[in-house]
Amino acid sequence: MKLSLTKDWKLLYRDLSVTENQALDVLEAKDFIDAGSLPCDAHVPLIKAGVIQDPVVADYSYACEWMERKSWWYRRDFEVAEKDLACRAARLVIESLDLFAHIFINGRLVGTHQSCHFPYVQDIAKYLHAGKNSLLVRLSMGPEGVTKGDYDYLADYICTEYDGGRGDRGEKARAFLRKPQYVYGWDWGPRVGTVGIMKDAWIDFLGDAVITHVQPITMEAKKDAKLRFEVEFESLLPISTQEAWLTLDVKLEGKAVYTEIRNVLALSGTNYVDFAVTLPDAKLWWPSGAGAQPLYTAEVSIKTAKTKTKSDPVKFGIRTVELNLEKYGDNDHRFAVRVNGIDIYCKGGDWIPADSIYARVSSAKYRTLIAEAKECNFNMLRIWGGGLYEQDEFYNLCDEMGILLWHDFMFACTLVPDNQEWYLELVRKEIDYQTKRLRRHPSLALWCGNNENPMIFENYLKADAKDRFSGGLHIYNELIPSLIRSNCPEIPYWPSSPYGGKNPNDNEVGDRHHWGDCTMNPDMEKRITPEAYDLVTSRFVTEYGYIGPCSEATIKKYYGKNPMVHNDKIWNLHNNTFEKATVPEGIRKHYIDPEGLELKDYLQYARLVQGLMYSYSLEAIRFYPKNDGSLFWMYNDTWGEVGWTIIDYYLDRKPSYYYVKRAFEPTKFILRAAKDKVRVMGINDTTKEKSVELEYGYAGFDGKFDKAKKTVLLPAFSKGIVLEFSKPKGDVKKGVIYARAKDAPLAILRTGPFRNYAAADSSVTVTKFETKGKDIQVTLQSSGYSHAVSLGLPADIHLDDEYFDMLPGDVHTVTIRDAAGKLEKTGVKPRFLKPGKK
């Protein structure tokens, strides 16, 4: 029997000097406040009670720092029936405690815990009695338990924003704390020290046996798929054997496809049973864009003389995944994710926790973010190592929507004390737990040891081993590989991101974080010039980015009740610390001098520049023949800011969202100049070969075209040069070189900044406004060349395309999602930029 402890929690806080020794006094306290349900970070009930203001708004994060100097006491009373006390064990499970925890049952200390990355599990049967019982948890944030003397030998190797001269964010003690590293501040988020019970909690009253793990493994992904189900169960008879009957049921869409019953002699403690299964006419799981995502369900029940119980249903997909590292030449290898024997070009972004208070990320927010990634033509997210192992809902949604996961383990931008046994033991338990927990998800494509640690500290880690301690290398190079080999050898492992080649950020082997050449280059011109990305020769890019602001509506939200003033204290607090005047200089280069612009115009130009930088760079990276993946930094936000993302904290799309969506379209063309020629790369990410009629040439702003047509063949899952033609003779300041085809976005050869075009007139008119089911379709026609065409609707209204370019005479239909009955034709007011016009 499972007793849920999800609801009805209470909370109080005391000074840190009130320790575990005062637990009985705390139980008698009268000032507990309602904490509601789990997950529960202490900030949330305090916001609700009016004790603090939300730290992601304005500059209120500073006013919450007192919370780091308190102890936090969570209480949950619960009833236990007499019959429950006859159990073999009563296991208390608290999935995530952030951070230093003392756990009490009925006032008695039963255990401690110091990692949020694996559960606290304890048999508490002997502490319970029939009737009312109390669970009390004392928590503190963590830094108070680490002294300068503890971390001093590591201090030079723990990255902080304040060390980089970028404000006051950071915490040296974080290297010793097994909790999300970002909560003490990063370039893109504030210091909001978290504390609380961050996932669910319950008590399992156990009989003679219990199923502990069910792991489906695809051995062969083909029509008659071969699978192995590894079943782990526990017999709770300490010195006796017992007869047990295991039943494996496999279903697809609720219909049984396989059942097997097996009798085993259960030995005391942990038992393992494997089921070898062949499923005829198997439905394979594929990443988004490469096929469907059918999910099977496996359930295992166990019956003994006195017990009958079953596992929670385990959803899984039938698929294989591997890393294709085939050799091109010496120190030159491919880096491609292969699913079901097919190399998949990986498209997506880096995922960070979706809130500074990560426990309050709702199922609805997870669903929106993953659905938006799929809509944006992503097939991969990289879970960054400074965050956390997410809630189950996140991984289930990625399985459902076909989003592959590159999953860092939770180490980022610091050396760690792997020379200390207590730390290694915490990490060992964490990795063991998380690999077992997450291995069944078909979305999990690759485990990665850490974020950037070998790259940042390359010189130190290359030093003679006598003169240094491992700093984490023992974890990434020995501990993690051994645990993956034991728990999930079918999932590839990569020691770090970036990693590969002689140095950790080489181009010729492995993955690369492409920062210093462009956005973080001291030369402003290289930061804001998209053509700099044409020099990328990386096998797989896992980080790079460009900064842009949110909408005015979003900025008003994170200003709270304060007046919005460009470049005031709040603006600069919510401005990424790496921005360094990049945004206004990008506006100047590509559109207009930023001085004197009204805020709405400043924001719009800045947002278009971010879109340009992302679309051009993603296409440039893919244009390199040996590149097999492009992930940008970063997809989502932890609060509202002028930052890297394409979807903001409040879930509004930035214009860059649409630019990225077009860059990731499954069928598309990319143009690049090669002396007096134009090379056209054709891309087909779909499962079927396509024969496409391609129109290409020159479109003058005056409406005159110099064009030709050719039928090109695009094999399934391919990219390659499909056409090369001579540069048209038209003036590239008075027109554009282009290529286009049905069901592919317009491709334009960039020949310089938009502001350098000669002046030309254009208009965009609405020619049709039709209701199609729940949606509205709007058809537009352009008289001339119209740049960044938008329908002028609020950012929270979703369209299938926006901020696109139209050639003279073009007709383009846009679908407005779920707008039927909510929007009139008069509400659509197309906005766009004309060449040479400000």
LOBA-935337 format. One line per 4 residues: number of its first residue (from 1); their letters; for each residue x negated, y, z negated of C-alpha. Coordinates in steps of 0.02 Angstrom, whole numbers, always signed. Example, Ala and Ser with C-alpha at 12.3 -4.5 7.8 and 13.67 -1.06 7.14 Angstrom:
% residues 2
1) AS) -615,-225,-390  -684,-53,-357
END
This chain:
% residues 838
1) MKLS) +0,+0,+0  -62,+173,+43  -22,+320,-70  -39,+483,+25
5) LTKD) -118,+630,-65  -94,+753,+77  +31,+870,-4  +60,+965,-166
9) WKLL) -115,+1023,-212  -156,+1161,-334  -312,+1269,-346  -403,+1382,-466
13) YRDL) -575,+1459,-472  -697,+1491,-612  -875,+1555,-625  -1011,+1433,-573
17) SVTE) -1056,+1421,-757  -896,+1321,-782  -967,+1150,-742  -904,+972,-736
21) NQAL) -921,+967,-924  -770,+1082,-940  -653,+974,-835  -533,+940,-979
25) DVLE) -517,+1126,-1013  -482,+1159,-829  -344,+1028,-830  -258,+1127,-967
29) AKDF) -271,+1291,-871  -111,+1385,-827  -176,+1489,-681  -178,+1359,-543
33) IDAG) -104,+1426,-381  -15,+1330,-245  -141,+1259,-120  -15,+1170,-9
37) SLPC) -71,+1025,+99  -236,+955,+160  -345,+1003,+245  -371,+1152,+130
41) DAHV) -513,+1276,+128  -503,+1386,-27  -490,+1542,+82  -318,+1490,+147
45) PLIK) -219,+1488,-17  -310,+1645,-72  -256,+1735,+87  -78,+1674,+60
49) AGVI) -82,+1733,-121  -149,+1905,-71  -312,+1882,-166  -417,+1909,-9
53) QDPV) -389,+1967,+169  -426,+1853,+315  -616,+1855,+339  -605,+1842,+529
57) VADY) -515,+2010,+535  -607,+2177,+534  -754,+2172,+412  -662,+2077,+275
61) SYAC) -788,+1935,+279  -903,+2040,+168  -765,+2059,+39  -753,+1869,+26
65) EWME) -935,+1835,-16  -895,+1831,-202  -818,+1661,-169  -992,+1588,-150
69) RKSW) -1024,+1625,-334  -875,+1527,-400  -829,+1348,-436  -669,+1286,-353
73) WYRR) -553,+1162,-438  -425,+1064,-338  -290,+967,-431  -165,+837,-371
77) DFEV) -48,+744,-488  +24,+580,-429  +130,+436,-490  +73,+255,-497
81) AEKD) +197,+111,-518  +160,-34,-633  +160,-156,-487  +24,-56,-399
85) LACR) -94,-87,-544  -93,-273,-503  -200,-235,-349  -373,-304,-317
89) AARL) -438,-127,-293  -370,+51,-286  -483,+144,-167  -480,+331,-172
93) VIES) -529,+402,-1  -564,+587,+21  -617,+607,+201  -717,+769,+187
97) LDLF) -775,+868,+36  -862,+1035,+69  -978,+1030,-25  -1051,+987,-197
101) AHIF) -911,+887,-277  -871,+810,-445  -718,+697,-444  -613,+662,-599
105) INGR) -469,+542,-629  -366,+583,-783  -506,+693,-846  -644,+563,-827
109) LVGT) -788,+592,-707  -785,+448,-581  -908,+509,-450  -1001,+647,-358
113) HQSC) -1025,+687,-175  -1134,+808,-76  -1093,+793,+109  -940,+846,+207
117) HFPY) -989,+731,+351  -933,+565,+276  -795,+518,+153  -800,+495,-33
121) VQDI) -737,+317,-68  -718,+247,-243  -621,+106,-327  -526,+197,-463
125) AKYL) -413,+54,-521  -485,+49,-697  -453,+236,-722  -267,+230,-676
129) HAGK) -114,+197,-781  +70,+178,-744  +159,+343,-727  +83,+514,-699
133) NSLL) -103,+525,-656  -212,+674,-608  -350,+693,-480  -465,+842,-508
137) VRLS) -605,+894,-392  -734,+1026,-435  -819,+1101,-281  -953,+1230,-249
141) MGPE) -1014,+1296,-82  -1192,+1229,-86  -1322,+1367,-78  -1314,+1388,-266
145) GVTK) -1386,+1212,-282  -1540,+1248,-176  -1680,+1356,-244  -1810,+1455,-148
149) GDYD) -1936,+1334,-218  -1840,+1191,-136  -1841,+1265,+39  -1997,+1372,+36
153) YLAD) -2104,+1246,+130  -1973,+1250,+269  -1930,+1434,+264  -2025,+1481,+423
157) YICT) -1933,+1344,+519  -1753,+1385,+474  -1679,+1504,+602  -1571,+1648,+541
161) EYDG) -1503,+1803,+625  -1589,+1914,+497  -1758,+1837,+537  -1725,+1878,+719
165) GRGD) -1687,+2060,+677  -1505,+2038,+727  -1410,+2088,+571  -1385,+2008,+401
169) RGEK) -1317,+1835,+444  -1401,+1675,+392  -1445,+1562,+247  -1612,+1473,+221
173) ARAF) -1533,+1346,+103  -1427,+1277,+246  -1565,+1156,+300  -1534,+1061,+138
177) LRKP) -1344,+1060,+150  -1245,+929,+244  -1105,+1042,+298  -1070,+1145,+455
181) QYVY) -1222,+1255,+480  -1130,+1395,+570  -1028,+1449,+418  -1172,+1558,+356
185) GWDW) -1170,+1659,+516  -1232,+1641,+694  -1250,+1764,+837  -1065,+1734,+876
189) GPRV) -988,+1722,+704  -986,+1796,+529  -1043,+1725,+363  -889,+1639,+291
193) GTVG) -952,+1511,+166  -828,+1368,+170  -771,+1263,+22  -630,+1140,+4
197) IMKD) -554,+971,+46  -570,+976,+234  -477,+821,+291  -351,+701,+218
201) AWID) -350,+600,+55  -260,+444,-4  -269,+292,-117  -267,+116,-42
205) FLGD) -196,-14,-161  -274,-173,-92  -229,-356,-102  -340,-505,-62
209) AVIT) -398,-441,+109  -404,-284,+214  -451,-243,+395  -591,-114,+390
213) HVQP) -640,-89,+574  -576,-136,+747  -693,-93,+889  -643,-125,+1071
217) ITME) -793,-137,+1188  -781,-143,+1378  -904,-272,+1443  -850,-263,+1626
221) AKKD) -738,-126,+1697  -654,-207,+1845  -483,-274,+1896  -498,-420,+1777
225) AKLR) -582,-323,+1638  -688,-413,+1509  -680,-343,+1333  -743,-388,+1162
229) FEVE) -650,-339,+1004  -761,-331,+852  -655,-351,+697  -724,-316,+524
233) FESL) -623,-366,+372  -654,-381,+188  -605,-523,+75  -583,-457,-102
237) LPIS) -601,-625,-188  -773,-598,-265  -830,-780,-283  -702,-879,-182
241) TQEA) -666,-921,-2  -490,-908,+68  -397,-956,+225  -354,-808,+334
245) WLTL) -256,-789,+496  -303,-644,+610  -186,-586,+747  -247,-471,+886
249) DVKL) -111,-379,+982  -154,-272,+1134  -23,-160,+1214  -13,-39,+1359
253) EGKA) +126,+91,+1354  +213,-9,+1218  +212,-173,+1314  +112,-323,+1253
257) VYTE) -28,-374,+1370  -127,-490,+1256  -102,-582,+1091  -217,-704,+1003
261) IRNV) -205,-785,+832  -358,-856,+748  -382,-950,+585  -545,-913,+493
265) LALS) -621,-958,+327  -644,-789,+242  -800,-772,+138  -816,-653,-9
269) GTNY) -849,-474,+46  -875,-418,+227  -828,-534,+371  -845,-513,+559
273) VDFA) -742,-595,+696  -761,-564,+884  -621,-588,+1011  -675,-611,+1192
277) VTLP) -532,-551,+1302  -500,-543,+1488  -363,-423,+1539  -297,-453,+1715
281) DAKL) -247,-304,+1822  -334,-187,+1699  -304,-1,+1709  -471,+89,+1697
285) WWPS) -497,+253,+1603  -579,+393,+1702  -635,+571,+1666  -517,+709,+1720
289) GAGA) -518,+728,+1908  -591,+555,+1939  -437,+453,+1901  -305,+420,+1767
293) QPLY) -326,+403,+1579  -223,+250,+1528  -241,+211,+1343  -216,+38,+1271
297) TAEV) -175,+4,+1089  -255,-134,+984  -188,-188,+816  -257,-326,+705
301) SIKT) -160,-403,+562  -226,-520,+428  -128,-647,+326  -189,-743,+176
305) AKTK) -97,-845,+45  -49,-687,-50  -80,-542,+68  -15,-484,+236
309) TKSD) -78,-320,+304  -132,-242,+467  -250,-111,+535  -199,+60,+594
313) PVKF) -166,+55,+782  -326,+86,+880  -308,+174,+1047  -443,+142,+1175
317) GIRT) -482,+155,+1359  -561,+24,+1470  -719,+103,+1538  -908,+87,+1538
321) VELN) -1028,+233,+1518  -1215,+245,+1546  -1350,+371,+1583  -1422,+363,+1758
325) LEKY) -1607,+406,+1740  -1666,+339,+1907  -1837,+398,+1961  -1861,+528,+2097
329) GDND) -2049,+534,+2070  -2179,+548,+1934  -2106,+647,+1788  -1953,+677,+1897
333) HRFA) -1793,+585,+1851  -1609,+600,+1880  -1494,+639,+1733  -1317,+588,+1775
337) VRVN) -1172,+520,+1671  -1108,+361,+1753  -930,+304,+1714  -868,+137,+1779
341) GIDI) -1017,+129,+1896  -985,+303,+1972  -1099,+453,+1941  -987,+595,+1882
345) YCKG) -1039,+777,+1906  -1010,+850,+1733  -921,+1019,+1724  -880,+1110,+1565
349) GDWI) -939,+1209,+1416  -1005,+1200,+1240  -880,+1177,+1099  -900,+1260,+931
353) PADS) -779,+1249,+782  -620,+1341,+831  -613,+1447,+673  -734,+1518,+546
357) IYAR) -619,+1429,+422  -628,+1263,+512  -504,+1171,+400  -359,+1276,+464
361) VSSA) -377,+1230,+648  -206,+1159,+687  -157,+1014,+799  -71,+1142,+911
365) KYRT) -232,+1242,+930  -332,+1085,+971  -202,+1037,+1101  -202,+1208,+1181
369) LIAE) -391,+1217,+1191  -413,+1043,+1265  -268,+1068,+1386  -343,+1235,+1441
373) AKEC) -511,+1150,+1470  -428,+1020,+1580  -331,+1156,+1674  -497,+1245,+1702
377) NFNM) -563,+1089,+1791  -677,+1037,+1648  -721,+854,+1631  -844,+877,+1487
381) LRIW) -866,+970,+1324  -1027,+971,+1224  -998,+964,+1036  -1134,+1079,+970
385) GGGL) -1243,+1020,+826  -1216,+1170,+713  -1032,+1131,+691  -944,+975,+632
389) YEQD) -872,+806,+675  -698,+862,+721  -528,+803,+661  -460,+641,+739
393) EFYN) -335,+743,+839  -475,+824,+938  -547,+659,+999  -375,+585,+1034
397) LCDE) -335,+734,+1145  -499,+717,+1239  -457,+534,+1271  -282,+582,+1329
401) MGIL) -340,+721,+1445  -499,+644,+1514  -627,+761,+1437  -797,+676,+1416
405) LWHD) -894,+720,+1260  -1079,+754,+1244  -1087,+742,+1054  -1230,+816,+956
409) FMFA) -1262,+753,+782  -1249,+894,+657  -1424,+970,+658  -1459,+1140,+736
413) CTLV) -1600,+1266,+745  -1695,+1209,+591  -1820,+1083,+532  -1742,+971,+400
417) PDNQ) -1815,+888,+243  -1823,+710,+307  -1972,+684,+193  -1850,+675,+46
421) EWYL) -1761,+511,+13  -1600,+587,-52  -1579,+685,+110  -1618,+535,+220
425) ELVR) -1490,+431,+126  -1355,+563,+153  -1397,+570,+338  -1400,+380,+354
429) KEID) -1225,+367,+279  -1164,+508,+391  -1228,+433,+553  -1170,+259,+506
433) YQTK) -995,+322,+466  -973,+437,+616  -1039,+314,+745  -917,+182,+680
437) RLRR) -775,+307,+669  -792,+381,+844  -861,+239,+948  -691,+176,+1009
441) HPSL) -652,+339,+1101  -671,+323,+1290  -708,+510,+1297  -870,+486,+1200
445) ALWC) -1001,+485,+1338  -1164,+524,+1249  -1236,+543,+1074  -1370,+676,+1054
449) GNNE) -1489,+694,+907  -1483,+881,+877  -1472,+1056,+950  -1638,+1139,+1000
453) NPMI) -1746,+1084,+854  -1892,+1011,+957  -1880,+1156,+1081  -1884,+1295,+950
457) FENY) -2019,+1214,+844  -2116,+1134,+985  -2286,+1200,+932  -2264,+1141,+753
461) LKAD) -2199,+970,+802  -2342,+943,+923  -2471,+972,+787  -2577,+831,+719
465) AKDR) -2464,+718,+614  -2584,+731,+467  -2547,+916,+452  -2358,+910,+453
469) FSGG) -2206,+814,+397  -2080,+749,+522  -1957,+894,+507  -1817,+787,+576
473) LHIY) -1909,+684,+707  -1894,+529,+598  -1705,+552,+603  -1689,+587,+790
477) NELI) -1821,+463,+850  -1800,+318,+729  -1651,+323,+611  -1515,+373,+735
481) PSLI) -1571,+255,+875  -1572,+108,+754  -1396,+146,+691  -1327,+171,+867
485) RSNC) -1407,+6,+917  -1316,-78,+773  -1148,+12,+786  -1119,+63,+967
489) PEIP) -1259,+13,+1088  -1136,+36,+1232  -1144,+226,+1211  -1302,+315,+1277
493) YWPS) -1414,+414,+1161  -1524,+566,+1198  -1641,+631,+1060  -1605,+817,+1075
497) SPYG) -1529,+954,+1179  -1630,+1010,+1268  -1750,+865,+1290  -1850,+781,+1429
501) GKNP) -2017,+793,+1516  -2182,+846,+1440  -2099,+989,+1347  -1923,+986,+1272
505) NDNE) -1849,+1110,+1397  -1926,+1051,+1560  -1829,+1055,+1723  -1885,+890,+1798
509) VGDR) -1822,+770,+1664  -1670,+777,+1551  -1564,+927,+1505  -1607,+1112,+1493
513) HHWG) -1550,+1266,+1397  -1573,+1402,+1526  -1589,+1559,+1420  -1758,+1645,+1435
517) DCTM) -1753,+1661,+1623  -1589,+1757,+1624  -1473,+1815,+1485  -1606,+1819,+1349
521) NPDM) -1743,+1888,+1460  -1818,+2052,+1396  -1800,+2120,+1573  -1622,+2190,+1584
525) EKRI) -1618,+2168,+1773  -1640,+1980,+1755  -1502,+1973,+1626  -1371,+2051,+1739
529) TPEA) -1424,+1986,+1911  -1327,+1829,+1962  -1453,+1784,+2097  -1577,+1742,+1958
533) YDLV) -1481,+1579,+1940  -1526,+1528,+2118  -1696,+1484,+2046  -1625,+1350,+1930
537) TSRF) -1700,+1178,+1965  -1631,+1087,+1813  -1568,+909,+1819  -1430,+951,+1694
541) VTEY) -1395,+1119,+1612  -1317,+1108,+1439  -1329,+1291,+1384  -1334,+1465,+1459
545) GYIG) -1208,+1604,+1455  -1156,+1784,+1483  -1066,+1900,+1363  -900,+1985,+1394
549) PCSE) -763,+2067,+1288  -587,+2008,+1247  -430,+2097,+1302  -375,+2257,+1216
553) ATIK) -230,+2159,+1139  -351,+2036,+1059  -466,+2173,+997  -319,+2256,+911
557) KYYG) -282,+2091,+823  -456,+2075,+750  -460,+2257,+700  -309,+2222,+588
561) KNPM) -232,+2383,+524  -387,+2483,+564  -392,+2606,+711  -485,+2534,+860
565) VHND) -642,+2637,+898  -771,+2583,+1027  -942,+2558,+945  -885,+2587,+767
569) KIWN) -934,+2472,+622  -800,+2342,+658  -834,+2343,+844  -1018,+2310,+817
573) LHNN) -985,+2176,+686  -880,+2084,+816  -1010,+2113,+951  -1125,+1966,+987
577) TFEK) -1297,+1998,+914  -1381,+1956,+1081  -1276,+2082,+1179  -1412,+2217,+1172
581) ATVP) -1325,+2337,+1294  -1306,+2198,+1424  -1120,+2230,+1445  -1129,+2415,+1497
585) EGIR) -1280,+2384,+1607  -1188,+2243,+1694  -1046,+2364,+1729  -1170,+2491,+1797
589) KHYI) -1254,+2368,+1914  -1099,+2289,+1987  -959,+2417,+1979  -978,+2592,+1908
593) DPEG) -1076,+2697,+1785  -998,+2655,+1616  -1018,+2826,+1535  -852,+2914,+1516
597) LELK) -743,+2763,+1558  -581,+2745,+1463  -585,+2593,+1351  -460,+2495,+1455
601) DYLQ) -567,+2521,+1611  -728,+2482,+1517  -655,+2319,+1457  -589,+2269,+1627
605) YARL) -751,+2301,+1720  -849,+2211,+1584  -733,+2061,+1594  -751,+2054,+1784
609) VQGL) -940,+2056,+1768  -932,+1908,+1649  -824,+1817,+1776  -946,+1855,+1916
613) MYSY) -1096,+1797,+1815  -1014,+1633,+1766  -944,+1591,+1938  -1103,+1631,+2032
617) SLEA) -1216,+1544,+1907  -1112,+1385,+1899  -1113,+1376,+2089  -1300,+1412,+2097
621) IRFY) -1338,+1275,+1971  -1234,+1151,+2068  -1309,+1202,+2234  -1476,+1130,+2177
625) PKND) -1474,+953,+2254  -1541,+862,+2101  -1424,+942,+1975  -1291,+829,+1898
629) GSLF) -1210,+939,+1768  -1176,+1119,+1716  -1111,+1164,+1543  -1106,+1346,+1493
633) WMYN) -1118,+1425,+1321  -985,+1433,+1262  -805,+1381,+1289  -711,+1436,+1132
637) DTWG) -727,+1560,+988  -735,+1549,+799  -668,+1729,+781  -630,+1874,+897
641) EVGW) -783,+1957,+972  -873,+2025,+1123  -953,+1858,+1162  -991,+1709,+1270
645) TIID) -820,+1628,+1287  -690,+1616,+1425  -545,+1591,+1305  -536,+1696,+1149
649) YYLD) -503,+1656,+966  -318,+1695,+988  -310,+1578,+1139  -294,+1713,+1272
653) RKPS) -387,+1681,+1434  -519,+1806,+1485  -534,+1843,+1672  -691,+1734,+1669
657) YYYV) -577,+1584,+1637  -511,+1597,+1815  -683,+1625,+1889  -745,+1467,+1803
661) KRAF) -591,+1371,+1856  -628,+1411,+2039  -812,+1370,+2017  -761,+1199,+1951
665) EPTK) -627,+1162,+2082  -637,+979,+2136  -643,+1026,+2321  -741,+1182,+2363
669) FILR) -879,+1262,+2466  -1030,+1363,+2412  -1124,+1482,+2528  -1307,+1528,+2512
673) AAKD) -1419,+1625,+2631  -1577,+1544,+2702  -1670,+1679,+2801  -1559,+1711,+2955
677) KVRV) -1445,+1563,+2918  -1302,+1529,+2801  -1297,+1357,+2720  -1130,+1285,+2665
681) MGIN) -1122,+1155,+2528  -965,+1050,+2525  -906,+973,+2362  -781,+834,+2334
685) DTTK) -759,+776,+2154  -608,+670,+2197  -590,+484,+2225  -554,+494,+2411
689) EKSV) -653,+547,+2563  -586,+707,+2641  -590,+772,+2819  -575,+961,+2806
693) ELEY) -555,+1096,+2938  -674,+1234,+2884  -655,+1413,+2946  -811,+1520,+2928
697) GYAG) -884,+1683,+2989  -871,+1870,+2955  -719,+1968,+2896  -730,+2156,+2919
701) FDGK) -640,+2268,+2796  -555,+2341,+2950  -467,+2175,+2980  -577,+2116,+3124
705) FDKA) -643,+1938,+3111  -789,+1850,+3193  -749,+1670,+3150  -764,+1489,+3203
709) KKTV) -696,+1321,+3145  -772,+1150,+3115  -708,+988,+3042  -822,+926,+2903
713) LLPA) -821,+762,+2808  -830,+763,+2618  -863,+589,+2545  -786,+546,+2377
717) FSKG) -887,+602,+2224  -1010,+700,+2330  -1097,+864,+2360  -1208,+910,+2506
721) IVLE) -1243,+1031,+2648  -1104,+1010,+2776  -1139,+1159,+2889  -1273,+1285,+2931
725) FSKP) -1233,+1434,+3041  -1319,+1593,+3097  -1283,+1748,+2997  -1149,+1849,+3084
729) KGDV) -1201,+2018,+3151  -1069,+2116,+3054  -1121,+2249,+2929  -1119,+2166,+2757
733) KKGV) -1076,+2333,+2677  -919,+2341,+2782  -865,+2159,+2771  -902,+1989,+2700
737) IYAR) -971,+1822,+2761  -850,+1686,+2709  -792,+1507,+2725  -621,+1438,+2682
741) AKDA) -516,+1282,+2698  -347,+1220,+2642  -341,+1171,+2457  -510,+1250,+2421
745) PLAI) -546,+1423,+2350  -611,+1560,+2464  -802,+1557,+2470  -894,+1721,+2498
749) LRTG) -1081,+1745,+2524  -1140,+1872,+2397  -1246,+2004,+2484  -1256,+2133,+2344
753) PFRN) -1156,+2218,+2206  -974,+2263,+2240  -1012,+2446,+2206  -1125,+2450,+2360
757) YAAA) -985,+2412,+2483  -929,+2548,+2600  -760,+2626,+2561  -610,+2540,+2637
761) DSSV) -424,+2543,+2607  -316,+2398,+2556  -148,+2359,+2481  -73,+2203,+2400
765) TVTK) +114,+2176,+2409  +232,+2047,+2336  +318,+1961,+2483  +407,+1821,+2386
769) FETK) +465,+1796,+2207  +541,+1622,+2184  +592,+1514,+2036  +524,+1336,+2046
773) GKDI) +590,+1236,+1899  +514,+1313,+1741  +389,+1414,+1842  +390,+1565,+1954
777) QVTL) +295,+1573,+2117  +236,+1742,+2178  +171,+1762,+2355  +53,+1907,+2389
781) QSSG) -11,+1981,+2552  -165,+2090,+2568  -185,+2220,+2705  -373,+2235,+2682
785) YSHA) -511,+2163,+2573  -446,+2160,+2395  -560,+2113,+2252  -511,+2035,+2084
789) VSLG) -325,+2031,+2122  -221,+2014,+1965  -33,+2015,+1937  -49,+2139,+1794
793) LPAD) +31,+2024,+1666  -17,+2004,+1482  -162,+1885,+1447  -52,+1760,+1355
797) IHLD) +45,+1724,+1516  -38,+1582,+1610  -57,+1576,+1798  -136,+1445,+1909
801) DEYF) -249,+1579,+1985  -295,+1758,+1944  -433,+1885,+1979  -463,+1814,+2153
805) DMLP) -520,+1899,+2313  -413,+1916,+2469  -473,+1948,+2646  -377,+2062,+2765
809) GDVH) -210,+1982,+2809  -226,+1846,+2677  -71,+1770,+2599  -92,+1691,+2428
813) TVTI) +37,+1607,+2317  +16,+1610,+2128  +115,+1503,+2006  +162,+1582,+1840
817) RDAA) +185,+1443,+1712  +345,+1429,+1611  +405,+1601,+1665  +574,+1559,+1739
821) GKLE) +707,+1674,+1665  +575,+1774,+1570  +501,+1880,+1709  +577,+1991,+1843
825) KTGV) +498,+2037,+2009  +480,+2216,+1948  +365,+2152,+1809  +236,+2095,+1937
829) KPRF) +123,+2241,+1982  -31,+2181,+2075  -195,+2262,+2024  -357,+2250,+2121
833) LKPG) -513,+2343,+2172  -542,+2418,+2343  -717,+2422,+2418  -806,+2584,+2382
837) KK) -665,+2646,+2271  -685,+2673,+2083
END
